[in-house]
Amino acid sequence: MSTNASFPRSGRFRRGYHVTQVEEFFAKARHAYEQSAPGRPGSARATTLTSRDVRQVGFDLVLHGFDVIAVDGALDRMEDAFARRESDALRGRLGEDRAMEHVLRQAQTLEGRLGRSLGERFPRASGLSLAYDPDDVDQLCERLAGYLRGGPAVAPEELRRAVFRPKRGRSGYDEHQVDAFIDRAVEVLVAVD
């Protein structure tokens, strides 16, 4: 995994990711990745960072920070590198067949939600909380369900980059529930890739 924490800056009067936060995270990630290299003494216990940690990291937005698109692209590549390493380690521990069974069990956890009716896949947000448009979320879920039934592939990037129109309260799906589901779906897609 090669990561260079030097990214283009956003425009002078545009917001980008906080430079110090990005550089510190990428340095930490590089160290964790190098320490967990296969065959390296102590590598099994060295990894303190996972693909999920990479996917869920957030940075403050500041004027003239690092370009958001460039950093997000590097994070996606980093997440994939960590996920491949995790998948290889799982196969090494369990063997190819048992590792695939593990991935299939994860995929089955998605099917329960995907099998629900349109408009009822996720709990509704409460009060005036920000929420996601159920039609947008359901459309993405239909694509994912089709893929799990043998249809056209869905790339992890499609899930990572999904944008849903905002809603308020009971008119929309709870953001946290949808985000957690998408995280699990990304894990499954990356493991199958």
Salt bridges, closest charged atoms under 4 A:
ASP76 OD1 - ARG160 NE 3.84
ASP76 OD2 - ARG161 NH2 2.39
GLU79 OE2 - ARG55 NH1 2.45
GLU79 OE1 - ARG160 NE 2.97
ASP80 OD1 - ARG160 NH2 2.66
ASP88 OD1 - ARG91 NH2 2.37
GLU96 OE1 - ARG91 NE 3.40
ASP133 OD1 - ARG165 NH2 3.62
ASP133 OD2 - LYS167 NZ 3.61
ASP136 OD1 - ARG165 NH2 2.79
ASP138 OD1 - ARG121 NH1 3.24
GLU142 OE2 - ARG121 NH2 2.34
GLU157 OE2 - ARG160 NH1 3.15
GLU158 OE1 - ARG143 NH2 2.66
ASP183 OD1 - ARG55 NE 3.14
GLU187 OE2 - ARG52 NH2 2.34
GLU187 OE2 - ARG55 NH2 3.01
GLU187 OE1 - ARG184 NE 3.63
